Amino acid sequence: MRRRTFLKAGTAGVAGLAGCIGGDSGGSGTDGTTTARTELSGTLNVATYSSFVDAPSSSPGPWIKKQFEKKYPKATLKWQTPENEVSYFLQRKAQGVDVNADAYVGLNVDHLIRIDEKLGNGNLFVPVADALSNYGHVKDELTFDPKNRAIPYDTGYISLVYNGHEVDDPETFGRLAKPKYANKLIAENAQQAATGRAFLLWTVHQKGPDGYLDYWKRLKRNGVKILGSWDAAYTAYSNGERPIVVSYSTDRVYANRQEGVDMKKHKVGFLNDEGYANPEGMAKFAGAKNPKLADAFLDFMLTKEVQAKIATLNVQFPATDWAKPGEEFRKYAREPEKPVTFSYDELKGNVEEWVEQWARQVAR
């Protein structure tokens, strides 16, 4: 369960962001797929973050490639994992250089806002929802792009993970800032980590734009430890440095796969019964060399079997209403009673200011 940093400001020198499939996907043949399988051919270049394809035994990428090429035998799927992830393509587009890719997997709302701010009308991606027969199964509450460029394919819910041997569930934002939880919490830097930014946005959602900084000052006085990445924070938690860490509500799925893990050390807490939804999306590049194959790929990613497999391997919830990840998820994954998030329009023009104010007053 590797978590990435997000797209940073700027276009140059940007750091990295941190069985046979059935016929769910549409086509023009009598069985819904025959014509598509016969006609679609060529190489499809799909870019993503590295752990989606190269983490041993737990990356969806290799399985997706095998099944997609089985479904479309005249097509070849090639993964690209540039070091700076989507920032790499934003920089190329800003410089007027061909992006040399057809689709991207691993977008979130922060990426879209930064892309739109940097490129204006020179969109990096194109609207694609109307071309996807399976788009109707995407959960409405997870859609985050008003222009229908980025299509959700999974989601995580930001939560607390805590060691039940050492602390009780704080249960509320207010209690987390009380002396009982002094020097207990590890959070990630909102300037560097997707989990850190999502937790910050969760506090803005809860306390409001005029109150979140005061809340963070309370956390700071209470000894919150802020580390640069999810990996660093989770490692520190796993090593027993602190008994509470900001992470994901699928943590127990991940923990259950580790030999000899004490599950009481992996309890999930939802503050105020909430969890901040952090969906990931996929999109088709403007100027894709193989646009119809790109559409077929995005639709394929929304099929029942693929959605269930991505959830299982990526340790995140499906983005659709028809995928069933299986017994392990039913037993160990937790969804909040009250999922919360900010929309694109709510974040645009605000999110960078919130993060910058937080960095000046809390992270320094």
BALOBA-1460 file (C-alpha; in Angstrom, 3 decimals):
// residues 364
<rec num="1" residu="m" x="0.000" y="0.000" z="0.000"/>
<rec num="2" residu="r" x="2.230" y="2.755" z="-1.325"/>
<rec num="3" residu="r" x="0.949" y="6.325" z="-1.285"/>
<rec num="4" residu="r" x="2.273" y="9.027" z="-3.556"/>
<rec num="5" residu="t" x="2.992" y="12.692" z="-3.257"/>
<rec num="6" residu="f" x="0.885" y="15.030" z="-5.355"/>
<rec num="7" residu="l" x="1.615" y="17.350" z="-8.251"/>
<rec num="8" residu="k" x="3.592" y="20.328" z="-6.988"/>
<rec num="9" residu="a" x="3.408" y="23.860" z="-8.312"/>
<rec num="10" residu="g" x="5.239" y="24.714" z="-11.496"/>
<rec num="11" residu="t" x="5.876" y="22.910" z="-14.749"/>
<rec num="12" residu="a" x="9.650" y="22.631" z="-14.916"/>
<rec num="13" residu="g" x="11.684" y="20.610" z="-12.462"/>
<rec num="14" residu="v" x="8.576" y="19.401" z="-10.675"/>
<rec num="15" residu="a" x="8.990" y="16.617" z="-8.132"/>
<rec num="16" residu="g" x="7.242" y="13.274" z="-8.616"/>
<rec num="17" residu="l" x="3.676" y="12.944" z="-7.564"/>
<rec num="18" residu="a" x="4.389" y="10.952" z="-5.098"/>
<rec num="19" residu="g" x="-9.314" y="-15.005" z="-15.796"/>
<rec num="20" residu="c" x="-10.706" y="-13.612" z="-19.015"/>
<rec num="21" residu="i" x="-12.633" y="-10.407" z="-18.648"/>
<rec num="22" residu="g" x="-16.275" y="-10.619" z="-19.625"/>
<rec num="23" residu="g" x="-18.279" y="-8.379" z="-21.918"/>
<rec num="24" residu="d" x="-19.116" y="-5.483" z="-19.584"/>
<rec num="25" residu="s" x="-17.376" y="-3.040" z="-21.910"/>
<rec num="26" residu="g" x="-19.402" y="-1.964" z="-24.917"/>
<rec num="27" residu="g" x="-18.781" y="-2.572" z="-28.591"/>
<rec num="28" residu="s" x="-20.692" y="-2.671" z="-31.857"/>
<rec num="29" residu="g" x="-20.795" y="-6.441" z="-32.360"/>
<rec num="30" residu="t" x="-23.749" y="-8.677" z="-31.579"/>
<rec num="31" residu="d" x="-22.188" y="-9.750" z="-28.258"/>
<rec num="32" residu="g" x="-21.165" y="-6.196" z="-27.331"/>
<rec num="33" residu="t" x="-17.471" y="-6.873" z="-27.890"/>
<rec num="34" residu="t" x="-16.903" y="-8.813" z="-31.120"/>
<rec num="35" residu="t" x="-16.473" y="-5.849" z="-33.450"/>
<rec num="36" residu="a" x="-14.293" y="-3.973" z="-30.969"/>
<rec num="37" residu="r" x="-12.037" y="-6.972" z="-30.529"/>
<rec num="38" residu="t" x="-11.761" y="-7.424" z="-34.288"/>
<rec num="39" residu="e" x="-11.167" y="-3.802" z="-35.280"/>
<rec num="40" residu="l" x="-9.180" y="-2.241" z="-32.462"/>
<rec num="41" residu="s" x="-5.481" y="-2.717" z="-32.894"/>
<rec num="42" residu="g" x="-2.119" y="-1.050" z="-32.446"/>
<rec num="43" residu="t" x="-0.080" y="0.089" z="-29.471"/>
<rec num="44" residu="l" x="-1.688" y="1.864" z="-26.552"/>
<rec num="45" residu="n" x="0.688" y="3.915" z="-24.394"/>
<rec num="46" residu="v" x="-0.689" y="4.400" z="-20.881"/>
<rec num="47" residu="a" x="1.218" y="6.433" z="-18.290"/>
<rec num="48" residu="t" x="0.858" y="6.013" z="-14.538"/>
<rec num="49" residu="y" x="2.763" y="6.153" z="-11.251"/>
<rec num="50" residu="s" x="5.416" y="3.490" z="-10.790"/>
<rec num="51" residu="s" x="3.890" y="1.440" z="-7.970"/>
<rec num="52" residu="f" x="0.782" y="0.843" z="-10.104"/>
<rec num="53" residu="v" x="2.897" y="-1.422" z="-12.299"/>
<rec num="54" residu="d" x="6.125" y="-2.431" z="-10.570"/>
<rec num="55" residu="a" x="5.414" y="-3.290" z="-6.925"/>
<rec num="56" residu="p" x="6.034" y="-7.052" z="-6.586"/>
<rec num="57" residu="s" x="2.832" y="-9.146" z="-6.380"/>
<rec num="58" residu="s" x="0.584" y="-6.179" z="-5.524"/>
<rec num="59" residu="s" x="0.481" y="-3.927" z="-8.593"/>
<rec num="60" residu="p" x="-2.594" y="-3.999" z="-10.846"/>
<rec num="61" residu="g" x="-0.589" y="-3.031" z="-13.958"/>
<rec num="62" residu="p" x="0.762" y="-6.405" z="-15.131"/>
<rec num="63" residu="w" x="-2.613" y="-8.122" z="-14.649"/>
<rec num="64" residu="i" x="-4.420" y="-5.307" z="-16.473"/>
<rec num="65" residu="k" x="-2.012" y="-5.525" z="-19.417"/>
<rec num="66" residu="k" x="-2.495" y="-9.286" z="-19.716"/>
<rec num="67" residu="q" x="-6.275" y="-9.122" z="-19.594"/>
<rec num="68" residu="f" x="-6.591" y="-6.114" z="-21.898"/>
<rec num="69" residu="e" x="-4.441" y="-7.778" z="-24.550"/>
<rec num="70" residu="k" x="-6.480" y="-10.954" z="-24.139"/>
<rec num="71" residu="k" x="-9.673" y="-8.976" z="-24.731"/>
<rec num="72" residu="y" x="-8.156" y="-7.056" z="-27.668"/>
<rec num="73" residu="p" x="-5.697" y="-9.522" z="-29.249"/>
<rec num="74" residu="k" x="-4.580" y="-7.079" z="-31.959"/>
<rec num="75" residu="a" x="-3.622" y="-4.459" z="-29.391"/>
<rec num="76" residu="t" x="-0.518" y="-4.029" z="-27.250"/>
<rec num="77" residu="l" x="-0.616" y="-2.125" z="-23.963"/>
<rec num="78" residu="k" x="2.614" y="-0.393" z="-22.966"/>
<rec num="79" residu="w" x="2.963" y="1.213" z="-19.546"/>
<rec num="80" residu="q" x="4.966" y="4.397" z="-19.053"/>
<rec num="81" residu="t" x="6.126" y="5.519" z="-15.595"/>
<rec num="82" residu="p" x="7.939" y="8.867" z="-15.931"/>
<rec num="83" residu="e" x="9.727" y="9.970" z="-12.778"/>
<rec num="84" residu="n" x="7.655" y="13.131" z="-12.384"/>
<rec num="85" residu="e" x="4.420" y="11.352" z="-13.293"/>
<rec num="86" residu="v" x="1.700" y="13.688" z="-14.597"/>
<rec num="87" residu="s" x="3.993" y="16.686" z="-14.057"/>
<rec num="88" residu="y" x="6.147" y="15.332" z="-16.876"/>
<rec num="89" residu="f" x="3.260" y="15.600" z="-19.340"/>
<rec num="90" residu="l" x="2.153" y="18.984" z="-18.047"/>
<rec num="91" residu="q" x="5.647" y="20.295" z="-18.701"/>
<rec num="92" residu="r" x="5.721" y="18.850" z="-22.231"/>
<rec num="93" residu="k" x="2.318" y="20.304" z="-23.048"/>
<rec num="94" residu="a" x="3.332" y="23.728" z="-21.706"/>
<rec num="95" residu="q" x="6.410" y="23.601" z="-23.943"/>
<rec num="96" residu="g" x="4.376" y="22.621" z="-27.018"/>
<rec num="97" residu="v" x="5.956" y="19.161" z="-27.190"/>
<rec num="98" residu="d" x="4.015" y="16.003" z="-28.062"/>
<rec num="99" residu="v" x="3.158" y="14.079" z="-24.875"/>
<rec num="100" residu="n" x="3.623" y="10.707" z="-26.647"/>
<rec num="101" residu="a" x="0.984" y="8.896" z="-24.599"/>
<rec num="102" residu="d" x="-2.677" y="7.969" z="-25.066"/>
<rec num="103" residu="a" x="-4.021" y="7.786" z="-21.510"/>
<rec num="104" residu="y" x="-3.057" y="8.475" z="-17.920"/>
<rec num="105" residu="v" x="-3.984" y="6.519" z="-14.792"/>
<rec num="106" residu="g" x="-3.582" y="8.155" z="-11.365"/>
<rec num="107" residu="l" x="-5.124" y="11.648" z="-11.441"/>
<rec num="108" residu="n" x="-6.831" y="13.499" z="-8.617"/>
<rec num="109" residu="v" x="-8.606" y="16.839" z="-8.343"/>
<rec num="110" residu="d" x="-5.398" y="18.646" z="-7.313"/>
<rec num="111" residu="h" x="-3.753" y="17.599" z="-10.559"/>
<rec num="112" residu="l" x="-6.645" y="18.915" z="-12.628"/>
<rec num="113" residu="i" x="-6.687" y="22.255" z="-10.878"/>
<rec num="114" residu="r" x="-2.934" y="22.706" z="-11.348"/>
<rec num="115" residu="i" x="-3.160" y="21.630" z="-14.998"/>
<rec num="116" residu="d" x="-5.981" y="24.072" z="-15.700"/>
<rec num="117" residu="e" x="-4.168" y="26.900" z="-13.921"/>
<rec num="118" residu="k" x="-0.991" y="26.317" z="-15.924"/>
<rec num="119" residu="l" x="-2.456" y="25.572" z="-19.327"/>
<rec num="120" residu="g" x="-5.648" y="27.625" z="-19.380"/>
<rec num="121" residu="n" x="-7.571" y="26.512" z="-22.450"/>
<rec num="122" residu="g" x="-4.718" y="24.293" z="-23.610"/>
<rec num="123" residu="n" x="-6.165" y="21.210" z="-21.982"/>
<rec num="124" residu="l" x="-3.897" y="18.231" z="-21.411"/>
<rec num="125" residu="f" x="-6.865" y="15.842" z="-21.417"/>
<rec num="126" residu="v" x="-10.170" y="15.683" z="-23.312"/>
<rec num="127" residu="p" x="-13.738" y="14.873" z="-22.147"/>
<rec num="128" residu="v" x="-14.354" y="11.155" z="-22.466"/>
<rec num="129" residu="a" x="-17.338" y="10.115" z="-20.322"/>
<rec num="130" residu="d" x="-19.798" y="10.057" z="-23.242"/>
<rec num="131" residu="a" x="-17.628" y="7.489" z="-25.043"/>
<rec num="132" residu="l" x="-17.722" y="4.969" z="-22.168"/>
<rec num="133" residu="s" x="-20.567" y="2.466" z="-21.959"/>
<rec num="134" residu="n" x="-19.696" y="1.624" z="-18.342"/>
<rec num="135" residu="y" x="-19.531" y="5.217" z="-17.099"/>
<rec num="136" residu="g" x="-23.048" y="4.947" z="-15.668"/>
<rec num="137" residu="h" x="-21.709" y="2.601" z="-12.996"/>
<rec num="138" residu="v" x="-19.296" y="5.177" z="-11.575"/>
<rec num="139" residu="k" x="-20.523" y="6.377" z="-8.184"/>
<rec num="140" residu="d" x="-21.815" y="9.934" z="-8.466"/>
<rec num="141" residu="e" x="-20.219" y="11.030" z="-5.211"/>
<rec num="142" residu="l" x="-16.742" y="10.130" z="-6.510"/>
<rec num="143" residu="t" x="-16.811" y="12.142" z="-9.733"/>
<rec num="144" residu="f" x="-14.495" y="15.129" z="-9.368"/>
<rec num="145" residu="d" x="-14.015" y="16.642" z="-12.819"/>
<rec num="146" residu="p" x="-16.843" y="18.950" z="-14.017"/>
<rec num="147" residu="k" x="-15.477" y="18.645" z="-17.570"/>
<rec num="148" residu="n" x="-15.665" y="14.819" z="-17.530"/>
<rec num="149" residu="r" x="-12.009" y="14.352" z="-18.442"/>
<rec num="150" residu="a" x="-10.898" y="12.374" z="-15.375"/>
<rec num="151" residu="i" x="-12.935" y="9.228" z="-14.689"/>
<rec num="152" residu="p" x="-12.662" y="7.709" z="-11.193"/>
<rec num="153" residu="y" x="-11.397" y="4.130" z="-11.066"/>
<rec num="154" residu="d" x="-10.855" y="3.719" z="-7.303"/>
<rec num="155" residu="t" x="-10.973" y="5.685" z="-4.070"/>
<rec num="156" residu="g" x="-9.430" y="5.725" z="-0.642"/>
<rec num="157" residu="y" x="-10.842" y="7.299" z="2.509"/>
<rec num="158" residu="i" x="-8.431" y="9.194" z="4.705"/>
<rec num="159" residu="s" x="-8.775" y="8.110" z="8.325"/>
<rec num="160" residu="l" x="-6.745" y="7.548" z="11.453"/>
<rec num="161" residu="v" x="-5.011" y="4.235" z="12.034"/>
<rec num="162" residu="y" x="-4.169" y="3.592" z="15.669"/>
<rec num="163" residu="n" x="-2.608" y="1.027" z="17.970"/>
<rec num="164" residu="g" x="-5.443" y="-0.222" z="20.169"/>
<rec num="165" residu="h" x="-2.976" y="-1.488" z="22.765"/>
<rec num="166" residu="e" x="-1.797" y="2.057" z="23.464"/>
<rec num="167" residu="v" x="-4.673" y="4.462" z="22.778"/>
<rec num="168" residu="d" x="-8.424" y="4.597" z="22.398"/>
<rec num="169" residu="d" x="-10.144" y="5.915" z="19.287"/>
<rec num="170" residu="p" x="-10.138" y="9.751" z="19.555"/>
<rec num="171" residu="e" x="-13.529" y="9.726" z="17.790"/>
<rec num="172" residu="t" x="-13.659" y="13.482" z="17.167"/>
<rec num="173" residu="f" x="-11.399" y="16.262" z="15.931"/>
<rec num="174" residu="g" x="-11.865" y="17.995" z="19.255"/>
<rec num="175" residu="r" x="-10.681" y="15.043" z="21.329"/>
<rec num="176" residu="l" x="-7.668" y="14.469" z="19.069"/>
<rec num="177" residu="a" x="-6.366" y="17.893" z="20.133"/>
<rec num="178" residu="k" x="-6.822" y="17.191" z="23.861"/>
<rec num="179" residu="p" x="-3.880" y="16.486" z="26.247"/>
<rec num="180" residu="k" x="-4.866" y="12.790" z="26.351"/>
<rec num="181" residu="y" x="-3.504" y="12.510" z="22.791"/>
<rec num="182" residu="a" x="-0.457" y="14.716" z="23.248"/>
<rec num="183" residu="n" x="2.554" y="13.453" z="21.271"/>
<rec num="184" residu="k" x="0.503" y="10.586" z="19.853"/>
<rec num="185" residu="l" x="-0.247" y="11.658" z="16.258"/>
<rec num="186" residu="i" x="1.849" y="11.379" z="13.079"/>
<rec num="187" residu="a" x="0.571" y="13.314" z="10.036"/>
<rec num="188" residu="e" x="2.052" y="13.918" z="6.594"/>
<rec num="189" residu="n" x="3.189" y="17.219" z="5.140"/>
<rec num="190" residu="a" x="0.386" y="18.771" z="3.091"/>
<rec num="191" residu="q" x="2.940" y="20.283" z="0.707"/>
<rec num="192" residu="q" x="4.510" y="16.939" z="-0.117"/>
<rec num="193" residu="a" x="2.084" y="14.060" z="0.408"/>
<rec num="194" residu="a" x="-1.375" y="13.279" z="-0.949"/>
<rec num="195" residu="t" x="-2.470" y="11.901" z="2.422"/>
<rec num="196" residu="g" x="-1.190" y="15.036" z="4.169"/>
<rec num="197" residu="r" x="-3.042" y="17.336" z="1.824"/>
<rec num="198" residu="a" x="-6.224" y="15.287" z="2.096"/>
<rec num="199" residu="f" x="-6.066" y="15.394" z="5.904"/>
<rec num="200" residu="l" x="-5.539" y="19.150" z="5.765"/>
<rec num="201" residu="l" x="-8.550" y="19.523" z="3.465"/>
<rec num="202" residu="w" x="-10.552" y="17.363" z="5.834"/>
<rec num="203" residu="t" x="-9.780" y="19.815" z="8.649"/>
<rec num="204" residu="v" x="-10.792" y="22.742" z="6.404"/>
<rec num="205" residu="h" x="-14.034" y="20.930" z="5.605"/>
<rec num="206" residu="q" x="-14.664" y="20.337" z="9.309"/>
<rec num="207" residu="k" x="-13.469" y="23.641" z="10.793"/>
<rec num="208" residu="g" x="-14.013" y="25.980" z="7.848"/>
<rec num="209" residu="p" x="-11.531" y="28.236" z="6.027"/>
<rec num="210" residu="d" x="-11.523" y="30.621" z="8.976"/>
<rec num="211" residu="g" x="-11.019" y="27.970" z="11.643"/>
<rec num="212" residu="y" x="-8.719" y="25.268" z="10.322"/>
<rec num="213" residu="l" x="-5.480" y="27.092" z="11.150"/>
<rec num="214" residu="d" x="-6.535" y="27.570" z="14.756"/>
<rec num="215" residu="y" x="-7.265" y="23.854" z="14.916"/>
<rec num="216" residu="w" x="-3.850" y="23.004" z="13.499"/>
<rec num="217" residu="k" x="-2.198" y="25.298" z="16.029"/>
<rec num="218" residu="r" x="-3.923" y="23.233" z="18.715"/>
<rec num="219" residu="l" x="-2.576" y="20.051" z="17.142"/>
<rec num="220" residu="k" x="0.879" y="21.580" z="16.985"/>
<rec num="221" residu="r" x="0.774" y="22.538" z="20.659"/>
<rec num="222" residu="n" x="-0.372" y="18.984" z="21.321"/>
<rec num="223" residu="g" x="2.802" y="17.633" z="19.711"/>
<rec num="224" residu="v" x="1.688" y="16.426" z="16.269"/>
<rec num="225" residu="k" x="4.664" y="15.032" z="14.338"/>
<rec num="226" residu="i" x="4.663" y="15.982" z="10.646"/>
<rec num="227" residu="l" x="6.689" y="13.835" z="8.218"/>
<rec num="228" residu="g" x="7.241" y="14.327" z="4.505"/>
<rec num="229" residu="s" x="5.517" y="11.301" z="2.992"/>
<rec num="230" residu="w" x="3.031" y="8.544" z="3.701"/>
<rec num="231" residu="d" x="5.869" y="6.007" z="3.558"/>
<rec num="232" residu="a" x="7.868" y="7.873" z="6.214"/>
<rec num="233" residu="a" x="4.833" y="8.376" z="8.443"/>
<rec num="234" residu="y" x="3.601" y="4.811" z="8.184"/>
<rec num="235" residu="t" x="7.073" y="3.406" z="8.770"/>
<rec num="236" residu="a" x="7.434" y="5.542" z="11.896"/>
<rec num="237" residu="y" x="4.043" y="4.318" z="13.090"/>
<rec num="238" residu="s" x="4.937" y="0.691" z="12.332"/>
<rec num="239" residu="n" x="8.165" y="1.094" z="14.284"/>
<rec num="240" residu="g" x="6.226" y="2.237" z="17.331"/>
<rec num="241" residu="e" x="7.315" y="5.885" z="17.322"/>
<rec num="242" residu="r" x="3.719" y="7.086" z="17.780"/>
<rec num="243" residu="p" x="0.434" y="5.155" z="18.217"/>
<rec num="244" residu="i" x="-1.695" y="7.130" z="15.707"/>
<rec num="245" residu="v" x="-1.045" y="7.898" z="12.019"/>
<rec num="246" residu="v" x="-3.026" y="9.553" z="9.245"/>
<rec num="247" residu="s" x="-3.572" y="6.830" z="6.653"/>
<rec num="248" residu="y" x="-6.342" y="4.958" z="4.828"/>
<rec num="249" residu="s" x="-9.395" y="3.075" z="6.028"/>
<rec num="250" residu="t" x="-8.302" y="0.016" z="4.001"/>
<rec num="251" residu="d" x="-5.290" y="-0.355" z="6.311"/>
<rec num="252" residu="r" x="-6.562" y="-3.571" z="7.854"/>
<rec num="253" residu="v" x="-6.768" y="-5.195" z="4.415"/>
<rec num="254" residu="y" x="-3.104" y="-4.365" z="3.907"/>
<rec num="255" residu="a" x="-2.182" y="-5.486" z="7.437"/>
<rec num="256" residu="n" x="-4.035" y="-8.786" z="7.093"/>
<rec num="257" residu="r" x="-1.693" y="-9.751" z="4.265"/>
<rec num="258" residu="q" x="1.397" y="-9.404" z="6.446"/>
<rec num="259" residu="e" x="2.544" y="-12.464" z="8.348"/>
<rec num="260" residu="g" x="2.097" y="-12.392" z="12.102"/>
<rec num="261" residu="v" x="0.511" y="-8.935" z="12.297"/>
<rec num="262" residu="d" x="-1.392" y="-8.022" z="15.455"/>
<rec num="263" residu="m" x="-4.613" y="-6.552" z="14.071"/>
<rec num="264" residu="k" x="-5.260" y="-4.605" z="17.262"/>
<rec num="265" residu="k" x="-2.331" y="-2.429" z="16.160"/>
<rec num="266" residu="h" x="-4.277" y="-1.600" z="13.002"/>
<rec num="267" residu="k" x="-7.555" y="-0.119" z="14.164"/>
<rec num="268" residu="v" x="-9.321" y="2.472" z="11.999"/>
<rec num="269" residu="g" x="-10.786" y="5.664" z="13.398"/>
<rec num="270" residu="f" x="-13.156" y="8.068" z="11.637"/>
<rec num="271" residu="l" x="-13.152" y="11.503" z="13.253"/>
<rec num="272" residu="n" x="-16.706" y="12.811" z="13.676"/>
<rec num="273" residu="d" x="-17.822" y="9.651" z="11.805"/>
<rec num="274" residu="e" x="-16.256" y="11.140" z="8.647"/>
<rec num="275" residu="g" x="-13.581" y="10.062" z="6.193"/>
<rec num="276" residu="y" x="-12.122" y="12.230" z="3.455"/>
<rec num="277" residu="a" x="-12.700" y="10.669" z="0.022"/>
<rec num="278" residu="n" x="-9.618" y="10.796" z="-2.197"/>
<rec num="279" residu="p" x="-10.586" y="9.207" z="-5.553"/>
<rec num="280" residu="e" x="-8.083" y="8.463" z="-8.299"/>
<rec num="281" residu="g" x="-9.005" y="9.019" z="-11.931"/>
<rec num="282" residu="m" x="-7.905" y="8.167" z="-15.457"/>
<rec num="283" residu="a" x="-8.098" y="10.244" z="-18.620"/>
<rec num="284" residu="k" x="-7.365" y="10.359" z="-22.357"/>
<rec num="285" residu="f" x="-4.689" y="12.743" z="-23.571"/>
<rec num="286" residu="a" x="-5.607" y="15.388" z="-26.105"/>
<rec num="287" residu="g" x="-3.949" y="14.311" z="-29.344"/>
<rec num="288" residu="a" x="-3.855" y="10.615" z="-28.405"/>
<rec num="289" residu="k" x="-2.403" y="8.591" z="-31.276"/>
<rec num="290" residu="n" x="-4.893" y="5.765" z="-30.734"/>
<rec num="291" residu="p" x="-8.010" y="7.480" z="-29.335"/>
<rec num="292" residu="k" x="-10.525" y="4.667" z="-29.913"/>
<rec num="293" residu="l" x="-8.244" y="2.153" z="-28.224"/>
<rec num="294" residu="a" x="-7.801" y="4.614" z="-25.374"/>
<rec num="295" residu="d" x="-11.595" y="4.823" z="-24.990"/>
<rec num="296" residu="a" x="-11.790" y="1.024" z="-24.978"/>
<rec num="297" residu="f" x="-9.104" y="0.885" z="-22.287"/>
<rec num="298" residu="l" x="-10.871" y="3.375" z="-20.011"/>
<rec num="299" residu="d" x="-14.146" y="1.490" z="-20.440"/>
<rec num="300" residu="f" x="-12.352" y="-1.798" z="-19.746"/>
<rec num="301" residu="m" x="-11.028" y="-0.318" z="-16.489"/>
<rec num="302" residu="l" x="-14.645" y="0.192" z="-15.324"/>
<rec num="303" residu="t" x="-15.781" y="-3.411" z="-15.877"/>
<rec num="304" residu="k" x="-16.811" y="-5.496" z="-12.877"/>
<rec num="305" residu="e" x="-13.827" y="-7.820" z="-12.881"/>
<rec num="306" residu="v" x="-11.214" y="-5.145" z="-13.438"/>
<rec num="307" residu="q" x="-12.701" y="-2.876" z="-10.780"/>
<rec num="308" residu="a" x="-12.646" y="-5.718" z="-8.266"/>
<rec num="309" residu="k" x="-9.064" y="-6.664" z="-9.145"/>
<rec num="310" residu="i" x="-7.770" y="-3.081" z="-8.942"/>
<rec num="311" residu="a" x="-9.389" y="-2.706" z="-5.522"/>
<rec num="312" residu="t" x="-7.809" y="-5.935" z="-4.309"/>
<rec num="313" residu="l" x="-4.293" y="-5.184" z="-5.567"/>
<rec num="314" residu="n" x="-4.259" y="-1.410" z="-5.028"/>
<rec num="315" residu="v" x="-5.915" y="-1.781" z="-1.585"/>
<rec num="316" residu="q" x="-8.536" y="0.860" z="-2.374"/>
<rec num="317" residu="f" x="-12.311" y="0.819" z="-2.838"/>
<rec num="318" residu="p" x="-13.826" y="0.418" z="-6.321"/>
<rec num="319" residu="a" x="-15.211" y="3.534" z="-7.969"/>
<rec num="320" residu="t" x="-18.221" y="1.710" z="-9.413"/>
<rec num="321" residu="d" x="-21.447" y="0.341" z="-7.969"/>
<rec num="322" residu="w" x="-21.112" y="-3.159" z="-9.407"/>
<rec num="323" residu="a" x="-17.650" y="-4.339" z="-8.339"/>
<rec num="324" residu="k" x="-17.263" y="-6.770" z="-5.431"/>
<rec num="325" residu="p" x="-13.672" y="-6.992" z="-4.148"/>
<rec num="326" residu="g" x="-14.461" y="-10.087" z="-2.066"/>
<rec num="327" residu="e" x="-14.534" y="-11.425" z="1.470"/>
<rec num="328" residu="e" x="-11.262" y="-9.831" z="2.568"/>
<rec num="329" residu="f" x="-12.610" y="-6.346" z="1.850"/>
<rec num="330" residu="r" x="-15.962" y="-7.147" z="3.425"/>
<rec num="331" residu="k" x="-14.211" y="-8.249" z="6.612"/>
<rec num="332" residu="y" x="-11.420" y="-5.699" z="6.942"/>
<rec num="333" residu="a" x="-12.039" y="-2.571" z="4.841"/>
<rec num="334" residu="r" x="-14.053" y="0.198" z="6.452"/>
<rec num="335" residu="e" x="-16.081" y="2.959" z="4.841"/>
<rec num="336" residu="p" x="-17.023" y="6.076" z="6.811"/>
<rec num="337" residu="e" x="-20.591" y="6.744" z="7.788"/>
<rec num="338" residu="k" x="-20.178" y="10.271" z="6.390"/>
<rec num="339" residu="p" x="-17.795" y="10.502" z="3.420"/>
<rec num="340" residu="v" x="-16.721" y="14.100" z="2.826"/>
<rec num="341" residu="t" x="-14.716" y="15.845" z="0.139"/>
<rec num="342" residu="f" x="-14.373" y="19.148" z="-1.700"/>
<rec num="343" residu="s" x="-15.460" y="19.565" z="-5.307"/>
<rec num="344" residu="y" x="-13.276" y="20.934" z="-8.091"/>
<rec num="345" residu="d" x="-15.112" y="24.271" z="-7.964"/>
<rec num="346" residu="e" x="-14.727" y="24.521" z="-4.180"/>
<rec num="347" residu="l" x="-10.990" y="23.873" z="-4.362"/>
<rec num="348" residu="k" x="-10.153" y="25.960" z="-7.426"/>
<rec num="349" residu="g" x="-8.655" y="29.260" z="-6.360"/>
<rec num="350" residu="n" x="-8.558" y="28.180" z="-2.694"/>
<rec num="351" residu="v" x="-6.530" y="25.032" z="-2.179"/>
<rec num="352" residu="e" x="-3.076" y="26.510" z="-2.773"/>
<rec num="353" residu="e" x="-3.775" y="29.385" z="-0.390"/>
<rec num="354" residu="w" x="-4.981" y="26.973" z="2.300"/>
<rec num="355" residu="v" x="-1.846" y="24.862" z="1.918"/>
<rec num="356" residu="e" x="0.492" y="27.852" z="1.857"/>
<rec num="357" residu="q" x="-1.080" y="29.361" z="4.989"/>
<rec num="358" residu="w" x="-0.788" y="25.997" z="6.707"/>
<rec num="359" residu="a" x="2.862" y="25.700" z="5.688"/>
<rec num="360" residu="r" x="3.725" y="29.171" z="6.987"/>
<rec num="361" residu="q" x="1.984" y="28.815" z="10.319"/>
<rec num="362" residu="v" x="2.178" y="25.097" z="11.106"/>
<rec num="363" residu="a" x="4.865" y="23.249" z="9.151"/>
<rec num="364" residu="r" x="7.728" y="25.716" z="9.614"/>
